[in-house]
Amino acid sequence: MQAEKGGKLVNLSKSDLKALENFVSQLGINISSIATNLKKLEIENGKYNDIFDIPIQLEIIVNSLESIYTTGFYLGYIKNNKFYPGLTLLRRISRLCNEINCIKLNKKGEKQFLYGKIVKNNIISFKEGLRVILNENDEPIGWGIGKVINRKKEIKIVEPVKDLGWYLRRGG
């Protein structure tokens, strides 16, 4: 939590929308694929703004509250005009993996990834760029960046951005 006092839900600004659009365009999807009613939680003197997808019916009730800390479906946060996806957004986007080419890891790769280590040689399916990372069972386990570090030898790696083990390593 970034402040003792909660905030208010407001519409996203043009720069907020641009930050979110930049993120989803990296994945090859549209904002409408992940959200229908985007709102940000604006907190006085906050260092970032949490972004939520909130049902319209719930928005009316929530806006009548004096102070809000969280509501709806958490997507991530915006800081310095950049969107940082939350881990909860993984499941929502992972249902689109047939369309957006997620990265899939074998069991050894999954373990490396969940420990925050770069994965090499334990990749089942690969695509360059920011991706949802799946285990062998097609379960989302984090956000990672697929990179080709040697095109001649076709050496590929997956660099963790945020994974399900992150919460525990940070002291949850």
ROSE-4610 file (N, C-alpha, C; in Angstrom, 1 decimal, always signed):
// ROSE-4610
residu = [M/M/M/Q/Q/Q/A/A/A/E/E/E/K/K/K/G/G/G/G/G/G/K/K/K/L/L/L/V/V/V/N/N/N/L/L/L/S/S/S/K/K/K/S/S/S/D/D/D/L/L/L/K/K/K/A/A/A/L/L/L/E/E/E/N/N/N/F/F/F/V/V/V/S/S/S/Q/Q/Q/L/L/L/G/G/G/I/I/I/N/N/N/I/I/I/S/S/S/S/S/S/I/I/I/A/A/A/T/T/T/N/N/N/L/L/L/K/K/K/K/K/K/L/L/L/E/E/E/I/I/I/E/E/E/N/N/N/G/G/G/K/K/K/Y/Y/Y/N/N/N/D/D/D/I/I/I/F/F/F/D/D/D/I/I/I/P/P/P/I/I/I/Q/Q/Q/L/L/L/E/E/E/I/I/I/I/I/I/V/V/V/N/N/N/S/S/S/L/L/L/E/E/E/S/S/S/I/I/I/Y/Y/Y/T/T/T/T/T/T/G/G/G/F/F/F/Y/Y/Y/L/L/L/G/G/G/Y/Y/Y/I/I/I/K/K/K/N/N/N/N/N/N/K/K/K/F/F/F/Y/Y/Y/P/P/P/G/G/G/L/L/L/T/T/T/L/L/L/L/L/L/R/R/R/R/R/R/I/I/I/S/S/S/R/R/R/L/L/L/C/C/C/N/N/N/E/E/E/I/I/I/N/N/N/C/C/C/I/I/I/K/K/K/L/L/L/N/N/N/K/K/K/K/K/K/G/G/G/E/E/E/K/K/K/Q/Q/Q/F/F/F/L/L/L/Y/Y/Y/G/G/G/K/K/K/I/I/I/V/V/V/K/K/K/N/N/N/N/N/N/I/I/I/I/I/I/S/S/S/F/F/F/K/K/K/E/E/E/G/G/G/L/L/L/R/R/R/V/V/V/I/I/I/L/L/L/N/N/N/E/E/E/N/N/N/D/D/D/E/E/E/P/P/P/I/I/I/G/G/G/W/W/W/G/G/G/I/I/I/G/G/G/K/K/K/V/V/V/I/I/I/N/N/N/R/R/R/K/K/K/K/K/K/E/E/E/I/I/I/K/K/K/I/I/I/V/V/V/E/E/E/P/P/P/V/V/V/K/K/K/D/D/D/L/L/L/G/G/G/W/W/W/Y/Y/Y/L/L/L/R/R/R/R/R/R/G/G/G/G/G/G]
num = [1/1/1/2/2/2/3/3/3/4/4/4/5/5/5/6/6/6/7/7/7/8/8/8/9/9/9/10/10/10/11/11/11/12/12/12/13/13/13/14/14/14/15/15/15/16/16/16/17/17/17/18/18/18/19/19/19/20/20/20/21/21/21/22/22/22/23/23/23/24/24/24/25/25/25/26/26/26/27/27/27/28/28/28/29/29/29/30/30/30/31/31/31/32/32/32/33/33/33/34/34/34/35/35/35/36/36/36/37/37/37/38/38/38/39/39/39/40/40/40/41/41/41/42/42/42/43/43/43/44/44/44/45/45/45/46/46/46/47/47/47/48/48/48/49/49/49/50/50/50/51/51/51/52/52/52/53/53/53/54/54/54/55/55/55/56/56/56/57/57/57/58/58/58/59/59/59/60/60/60/61/61/61/62/62/62/63/63/63/64/64/64/65/65/65/66/66/66/67/67/67/68/68/68/69/69/69/70/70/70/71/71/71/72/72/72/73/73/73/74/74/74/75/75/75/76/76/76/77/77/77/78/78/78/79/79/79/80/80/80/81/81/81/82/82/82/83/83/83/84/84/84/85/85/85/86/86/86/87/87/87/88/88/88/89/89/89/90/90/90/91/91/91/92/92/92/93/93/93/94/94/94/95/95/95/96/96/96/97/97/97/98/98/98/99/99/99/100/100/100/101/101/101/102/102/102/103/103/103/104/104/104/105/105/105/106/106/106/107/107/107/108/108/108/109/109/109/110/110/110/111/111/111/112/112/112/113/113/113/114/114/114/115/115/115/116/116/116/117/117/117/118/118/118/119/119/119/120/120/120/121/121/121/122/122/122/123/123/123/124/124/124/125/125/125/126/126/126/127/127/127/128/128/128/129/129/129/130/130/130/131/131/131/132/132/132/133/133/133/134/134/134/135/135/135/136/136/136/137/137/137/138/138/138/139/139/139/140/140/140/141/141/141/142/142/142/143/143/143/144/144/144/145/145/145/146/146/146/147/147/147/148/148/148/149/149/149/150/150/150/151/151/151/152/152/152/153/153/153/154/154/154/155/155/155/156/156/156/157/157/157/158/158/158/159/159/159/160/160/160/161/161/161/162/162/162/163/163/163/164/164/164/165/165/165/166/166/166/167/167/167/168/168/168/169/169/169/170/170/170/171/171/171/172/172/172]
x = [+0.9/+0.0/+0.9/+0.6/+1.5/+1.1/+0.0/-0.4/-1.4/-1.4/-2.3/-3.7/-4.0/-5.3/-5.6/-6.7/-7.1/-7.3/-7.8/-8.0/-9.3/-9.4/-10.6/-10.4/-11.4/-11.3/-11.6/-10.7/-10.8/-10.6/-11.0/-10.7/-9.2/-8.7/-7.3/-7.1/-5.9/-5.6/-5.1/-4.9/-4.3/-3.0/-2.1/-0.8/-0.9/-1.9/-2.1/-2.5/-3.5/-3.9/-2.8/-2.0/-0.8/+0.1/+0.4/+1.3/+0.7/-0.6/-1.3/-1.3/-1.5/-1.5/-0.1/+0.9/+2.3/+2.5/+2.0/+2.2/+1.5/+0.2/-0.6/-0.1/+0.4/+0.9/+2.1/+2.9/+4.1/+3.6/+2.4/+1.9/+1.1/+0.8/+0.0/-1.5/-2.0/-3.4/-3.9/-5.2/-5.9/-6.3/-6.4/-6.8/-8.2/-9.1/-10.4/-10.3/-9.2/-9.0/-8.8/-8.4/-8.1/-9.0/-9.7/-10.5/-11.6/-12.7/-13.9/-14.1/-13.7/-14.0/-12.8/-11.8/-10.5/-10.7/-10.1/-10.0/-8.7/-8.3/-7.0/-7.4/-6.7/-6.9/-5.9/-6.4/-5.6/-5.5/-4.3/-4.0/-3.2/-3.6/-2.9/-1.4/-0.5/+1.0/+1.4/+0.7/+1.1/+2.2/+3.0/+4.2/+3.8/+2.7/+2.2/+0.7/+0.1/-1.4/-1.7/-2.4/-2.9/-4.0/-4.0/-5.0/-5.9/-7.2/-8.2/-9.2/-9.8/-10.9/-12.1/-13.0/-14.1/-15.5/-16.3/-17.7/-18.4/-19.1/-19.8/-20.7/-21.4/-22.4/-21.6/-20.4/-19.7/-19.1/-18.8/-18.2/-19.0/-20.3/-21.3/-21.2/-21.2/-21.1/-19.8/-18.7/-17.4/-17.1/-17.6/-17.4/-18.2/-19.2/-19.9/-19.1/-18.0/-17.2/-16.3/-16.0/-15.1/-13.7/-13.2/-11.8/-11.7/-10.9/-10.8/-9.3/-9.1/-7.7/-7.5/-8.6/-8.5/-10.0/-10.1/-11.5/-11.4/-12.3/-12.3/-11.2/-10.8/-9.7/-8.5/-7.4/-6.2/-5.4/-5.0/-4.2/-2.7/-2.4/-1.0/-1.0/+0.2/+0.3/+1.0/+0.8/+1.5/+2.4/+3.6/+4.6/+5.5/+5.6/+6.5/+6.1/+4.8/+4.2/+4.5/+4.8/+5.0/+4.1/+3.5/+2.6/+3.5/+3.2/+3.9/+2.8/+2.8/+1.7/+1.7/+0.6/+0.5/+0.5/+0.8/+0.7/-0.7/-1.7/-3.1/-3.5/-2.9/-3.2/-2.7/-1.8/-1.3/-2.4/-3.3/-4.3/-5.3/-5.6/-6.5/-5.9/-4.6/-4.0/-3.6/-3.3/-2.9/-4.0/-5.2/-6.3/-6.1/-5.3/-5.1/-3.8/-3.1/-1.8/-1.8/-2.8/-2.8/-2.7/-3.2/-3.1/-1.8/-1.3/-0.2/+1.2/+1.3/+2.5/+3.2/+2.7/+3.4/+4.6/+5.4/+6.6/+6.3/+6.6/+6.4/+7.7/+7.8/+9.0/+8.8/+9.8/+9.7/+9.9/+9.8/+9.8/+11.1/+12.3/+13.5/+13.5/+13.0/+13.0/+12.0/+10.9/+9.9/+10.6/+11.3/+12.0/+13.0/+13.8/+14.8/+14.0/+13.0/+12.2/+11.6/+11.0/+10.4/+11.4/+12.7/+13.7/+14.4/+13.8/+14.2/+15.5/+15.8/+17.0/+16.7/+17.6/+17.5/+17.4/+16.5/+16.3/+16.9/+17.7/+18.3/+18.2/+17.9/+17.9/+16.7/+15.8/+14.7/+13.4/+13.4/+12.2/+11.5/+10.2/+9.4/+9.0/+8.4/+8.0/+8.5/+8.9/+9.6/+9.0/+9.1/+8.8/+9.5/+10.2/+10.9/+10.0/+10.6/+9.8/+9.2/+8.5/+7.7/+6.6/+6.5/+5.6/+5.0/+3.9/+3.4/+4.2/+4.7/+5.4/+4.6/+4.5/+3.7/+4.6/+4.1/+4.7/+4.2/+4.7/+4.3/+2.7/+2.1/+0.6/-0.2/+0.5/-0.1/-0.7/+0.0/-0.4/+0.6/+0.0/+0.9/+1.7/+3.0/+3.9/+4.7/+4.5/+5.1/+5.2/+5.9/+6.2/+7.7/+8.0/+9.4/+9.7/+10.9/+11.3/+12.1/+11.6/+12.3/+13.4/+14.6/+15.7/+16.5/+17.0/+17.9/+19.3/+20.2/+21.5/+22.5/+22.3/+23.2/+22.4/+22.2/+21.3/+21.9/+23.2/+23.9/+23.7/+23.8/+23.7/+22.3/+21.4/+20.0/+19.9/+20.7/+20.7/+19.6/+18.6/+17.5/+17.5/+17.1/+16.9/+15.6/+15.2/+14.0/+14.4/+14.3/+14.7/+13.5/+13.5/+12.3/+12.1/+10.9/+10.5/+9.9/+8.8/+8.2/+7.5/+7.8/+7.2/+6.5/+5.8/+5.1/+6.0/+7.2/+8.1/+8.6/+8.4/+8.8/+8.3/+7.0/+6.4/+7.1/+7.4/+8.1/+9.5/+10.2/+11.6/+11.7/+10.7/+10.7/+10.3/+9.9/+9.5/+8.0/+7.2/+5.8/+5.1]
y = [-1.2/+0.0/+1.2/+2.2/+3.3/+4.5/+4.5/+5.7/+5.2/+5.9/+5.5/+5.8/+6.9/+7.3/+6.8/+6.2/+5.7/+6.8/+6.4/+7.4/+7.3/+7.9/+7.9/+7.3/+6.7/+6.1/+7.2/+7.3/+8.3/+7.7/+8.3/+7.8/+8.0/+7.1/+7.2/+8.5/+9.1/+10.3/+9.7/+10.7/+10.3/+9.6/+10.1/+9.5/+8.1/+8.0/+6.7/+5.6/+6.0/+5.2/+4.8/+5.8/+5.5/+4.5/+4.6/+3.7/+2.3/+2.2/+0.8/+0.3/+1.2/+0.8/+0.3/+1.0/+0.5/-0.9/-1.1/-2.5/-3.5/-3.3/-4.4/-4.6/-3.5/-3.6/-4.5/-4.5/-5.4/-6.9/-7.1/-8.5/-8.8/-7.8/-8.0/-8.1/-7.5/-7.5/-6.0/-5.9/-4.6/-4.5/-3.3/-3.1/-3.8/-3.7/-4.4/-5.9/-6.5/-7.9/-8.2/-7.1/-7.3/-6.5/-5.5/-4.7/-4.0/-3.7/-3.0/-1.7/-1.5/-0.2/+0.1/+0.7/+1.1/+2.3/+2.1/+3.2/+3.2/+4.3/+4.4/+4.8/+4.3/+4.7/+5.9/+7.1/+8.3/+8.5/+8.6/+8.8/+10.1/+11.0/+12.2/+11.9/+12.5/+12.4/+10.9/+10.2/+8.8/+8.8/+7.7/+7.6/+6.9/+6.2/+5.5/+5.4/+5.0/+4.8/+3.4/+2.7/+1.4/+1.5/+0.5/+0.5/-0.8/-0.5/-1.6/-1.6/-2.8/-3.0/-3.3/-2.4/-2.5/-2.5/-3.5/-3.5/-2.2/-1.7/-0.4/-0.4/-1.5/-1.6/-1.4/-1.9/-1.8/-0.4/+0.2/+1.6/+2.6/+2.5/+3.4/+3.3/+2.0/+1.8/+2.2/+1.9/+2.2/+3.7/+4.4/+5.9/+6.6/+5.9/+6.5/+6.4/+5.6/+5.4/+6.6/+6.9/+8.0/+7.8/+6.5/+6.2/+4.8/+4.6/+3.3/+2.9/+1.7/+1.1/+0.2/-0.6/-1.5/-1.8/-2.2/-2.6/-3.2/-4.0/-4.6/-5.5/-5.7/-6.6/-5.8/-6.1/-5.3/-5.7/-4.7/-4.9/-4.7/-3.7/-3.3/-1.8/-1.2/+0.2/+1.0/+2.3/+3.2/+4.1/+4.2/+5.0/+5.7/+7.0/+7.7/+7.4/+7.4/+7.1/+5.7/+4.7/+3.4/+2.4/+1.5/+0.5/-0.7/-1.1/-2.3/-3.3/-4.5/-5.4/-6.1/-6.4/-7.2/-8.7/-9.5/-10.9/-11.4/-10.8/-11.2/-11.1/-10.2/-10.0/-11.2/-12.0/-13.2/-14.1/-14.4/-15.4/-14.9/-13.6/-13.0/-13.0/-12.7/-12.7/-14.1/-15.0/-16.4/-17.1/-16.7/-17.4/-17.0/-16.0/-15.6/-16.1/-17.0/-17.5/-18.1/-18.7/-19.3/-18.2/-17.0/-15.8/-15.0/-14.9/-14.0/-14.7/-16.0/-16.7/-16.5/-17.0/-17.0/-17.9/-17.8/-18.7/-19.8/-21.0/-22.2/-22.8/-23.1/-23.7/-25.2/-26.0/-27.3/-27.2/-28.4/-28.4/-27.7/-28.0/-27.4/-25.9/-25.5/-24.1/-23.4/-24.0/-23.4/-23.2/-24.1/-24.0/-22.8/-22.8/-21.7/-20.3/-20.2/-19.0/-18.5/-19.5/-19.1/-18.7/-19.1/-18.6/-17.3/-16.7/-15.5/-15.6/-16.8/-17.0/-16.9/-16.5/-16.6/-18.0/-18.3/-19.7/-19.8/-20.9/-21.2/-22.7/-23.1/-24.6/-25.3/-24.7/-25.4/-24.8/-24.4/-23.7/-24.6/-24.8/-25.6/-24.8/-23.6/-22.7/-21.3/-20.5/-19.3/-18.2/-17.0/-15.8/-14.6/-13.8/-12.7/-11.6/-10.9/-9.8/-10.1/-9.1/-9.3/-10.3/-11.3/-12.4/-12.9/-13.6/-14.4/-15.7/-16.1/-17.3/-18.4/-19.6/-20.7/-21.9/-22.7/-24.0/-25.1/-26.3/-27.4/-27.6/-27.3/-27.5/-26.3/-25.3/-24.1/-23.2/-23.3/-22.4/-21.2/-20.0/-18.8/-18.7/-18.5/-18.4/-17.1/-16.2/-14.9/-14.1/-13.0/-12.1/-12.3/-12.4/-12.6/-12.0/-11.8/-11.3/-12.4/-12.8/-13.7/-13.0/-13.5/-12.8/-13.9/-13.5/-14.4/-13.7/-14.4/-13.8/-14.2/-15.2/-15.5/-16.1/-15.3/-15.7/-16.8/-16.8/-17.9/-19.3/-19.3/-20.6/-20.8/-19.8/-19.8/-20.0/-19.3/-19.4/-18.5/-19.0/-18.2/-18.3/-17.2/-17.1/-16.5/-16.7/-16.0/-15.4/-14.1/-13.2/-12.9/-13.3/-13.0/-11.5/-11.0/-9.6/-9.7/-10.5/-10.7/-12.1/-12.9/-14.3/-14.6/-15.7/-16.0/-16.2/-16.5/-16.6/-15.2/-14.2/-12.8/-12.4/-12.7/-12.3/-12.9/-14.2/-14.9/-14.4/-14.2/-13.7/-12.3/-11.5/-10.1/-10.0/-11.2/-11.2/-11.0/-11.1/-11.1/-10.3]
z = [+0.0/+0.0/+0.0/-0.8/-1.0/-0.1/+0.5/+1.4/+2.5/+3.6/+4.6/+4.3/+3.6/+3.2/+1.8/+1.6/+0.3/-0.7/-1.9/-3.0/-3.6/-4.8/-5.6/-6.9/-7.5/-8.8/-9.8/-10.8/-11.9/-13.2/-14.3/-15.6/-15.9/-16.8/-17.2/-18.0/-17.8/-18.7/-20.0/-21.0/-22.3/-22.1/-21.3/-21.1/-20.4/-19.5/-18.9/-20.0/-20.8/-21.9/-22.8/-23.1/-24.0/-23.4/-22.1/-21.4/-21.5/-21.3/-21.3/-22.8/-23.7/-25.1/-25.6/-25.1/-25.4/-24.9/-23.7/-23.1/-23.9/-24.1/-24.8/-26.3/-26.9/-28.3/-28.4/-27.3/-27.2/-27.3/-26.7/-26.7/-27.9/-28.7/-29.9/-29.7/-28.6/-28.3/-28.2/-28.1/-27.8/-26.3/-25.9/-24.5/-24.2/-25.2/-25.0/-24.8/-25.1/-24.8/-23.3/-22.5/-21.1/-20.2/-20.7/-19.8/-20.6/-19.8/-20.4/-19.8/-18.5/-17.8/-17.0/-17.6/-17.0/-16.0/-14.9/-13.9/-13.2/-12.8/-11.9/-10.6/-9.6/-8.2/-8.0/-7.8/-7.6/-6.1/-5.7/-4.3/-4.2/-3.3/-3.1/-2.7/-3.4/-3.2/-3.4/-4.2/-4.5/-5.5/-5.4/-6.3/-7.6/-7.6/-8.8/-8.7/-9.8/-9.9/-10.2/-9.4/-9.6/-10.7/-11.6/-12.7/-12.5/-12.6/-12.4/-13.5/-13.7/-14.6/-13.7/-13.7/-12.7/-13.4/-13.0/-13.5/-13.3/-14.3/-14.2/-13.0/-12.7/-11.6/-10.2/-10.1/-8.9/-8.8/-9.9/-9.9/-9.1/-9.4/-8.7/-7.2/-6.7/-5.3/-4.7/-5.4/-4.9/-4.8/-5.8/-5.8/-4.7/-4.1/-3.0/-1.7/-1.7/-0.5/-0.3/+0.9/+1.2/+0.8/+0.9/+0.6/+0.1/-1.0/-1.6/-1.6/-1.4/-1.4/-2.6/-2.9/-4.1/-4.5/-5.7/-6.2/-7.6/-7.9/-9.3/-9.5/-10.8/-11.2/-11.4/-10.6/-10.6/-11.9/-12.7/-13.9/-13.7/-12.9/-12.7/-12.2/-12.5/-12.1/-13.1/-13.1/-14.0/-13.1/-13.5/-12.9/-13.9/-13.9/-14.9/-16.3/-16.5/-17.9/-18.5/-17.6/-18.0/-17.2/-17.9/-17.3/-16.9/-15.6/-15.1/-14.7/-15.5/-15.3/-13.9/-13.4/-12.1/-12.5/-11.5/-11.7/-11.9/-11.4/-11.6/-13.1/-13.8/-15.2/-16.1/-15.6/-16.3/-16.7/-15.8/-16.1/-17.1/-17.1/-18.0/-19.4/-19.5/-20.8/-21.3/-20.4/-20.8/-21.6/-21.5/-22.3/-23.8/-24.1/-25.5/-26.0/-25.3/-25.8/-27.2/-27.6/-29.0/-30.0/-29.7/-30.6/-30.5/-29.3/-29.0/-28.8/-29.0/-28.8/-27.5/-26.5/-25.2/-25.2/-24.2/-24.1/-23.1/-23.5/-22.7/-22.3/-21.0/-20.4/-20.0/-20.0/-19.4/-17.9/-17.2/-15.7/-15.2/-15.8/-15.3/-15.6/-16.7/-17.1/-16.1/-15.8/-14.9/-13.5/-13.0/-11.7/-11.8/-12.8/-13.0/-13.0/-13.8/-13.9/-12.6/-11.9/-10.6/-9.5/-9.7/-8.8/-9.3/-10.4/-10.9/-11.7/-12.3/-13.1/-14.5/-15.3/-16.8/-17.3/-18.2/-18.7/-20.0/-20.2/-21.5/-21.6/-22.8/-23.2/-22.6/-21.8/-21.3/-21.7/-23.0/-23.6/-24.6/-24.4/-25.3/-26.5/-26.3/-27.4/-27.0/-28.1/-27.9/-28.8/-28.4/-29.2/-28.5/-29.3/-28.8/-28.2/-27.3/-26.7/-25.4/-24.8/-23.6/-23.8/-22.9/-23.1/-21.8/-21.8/-20.7/-20.8/-19.6/-19.5/-18.9/-19.6/-19.2/-18.8/-17.9/-17.6/-18.6/-18.4/-19.3/-19.3/-18.2/-18.1/-18.6/-19.3/-19.8/-18.7/-17.5/-16.4/-16.4/-16.3/-16.4/-15.1/-15.2/-14.1/-14.0/-14.9/-14.8/-16.2/-16.1/-17.2/-17.5/-18.8/-19.2/-20.5/-20.8/-22.1/-22.9/-24.0/-24.9/-25.7/-25.7/-26.4/-27.2/-28.3/-29.1/-28.9/-28.2/-27.9/-28.9/-29.7/-30.8/-32.0/-33.0/-34.1/-34.9/-35.1/-35.8/-35.2/-33.9/-33.1/-32.6/-32.9/-32.4/-30.9/-30.1/-28.7/-28.2/-27.5/-27.0/-25.5/-24.9/-23.4/-23.1/-21.9/-21.3/-20.0/-20.0/-18.9/-18.0/-16.8/-15.9/-15.7/-15.8/-15.4/-14.0/-13.9/-12.6/-12.7/-11.7/-11.7/-10.4/-10.3/-9.2/-7.9/-8.1/-6.9/-6.4/-7.2/-6.8/-5.5/-5.2/-4.0/-2.8/-2.9/-1.8/-1.6/-2.7/-2.6/-2.0/-2.2/-1.7/-0.3/+0.3/+1.7/+1.9/+0.8/+0.7/+1.7]
